[in-house]
Every structure is written in structure tokens, then in C-alpha cells.
Amino acid sequence: MNGVAATGGALDDSGPVVAGGMVFVNSGYAFMGGMPRNVLLAFTVDGR
């Protein structure tokens, strides 16, 4: 959406966070064989 290239990894850490009408999920957890890298995914219902 924002045009920044990113590469996420394993979704094997803490759960998503809901705040301010958005859902935030981190991707990239290099523990116990998980795929490293870091991306913060942010979702909204209305796309803003």
C-alpha cells in the first residue's frame, strides 16, 4: 500500500494488537527455526 518493499517472515510471536480501529501484526520471528525478517502489517476495515 505504501510502496515500500518488505519481506516478512514467520508469524510465530505474540498475537495481533487491536488499537484505534486497526489490527497490527508483526511478521518475522527467528526463534526455533522461524523465518527471520521484520514487517509490521496494519489492517483497517475502511482502508484508511
C-alpha angles and dihedrals in degrees: 000000000000095000096241114133112234139170119207128199138195120346094218106121135076119334129264123290123226115204137145094002093306137103117221124196127178120216123198123065119166100192126115093001098316119149111260127219129098132248129154109212117201122190132187133180095230098037097244 
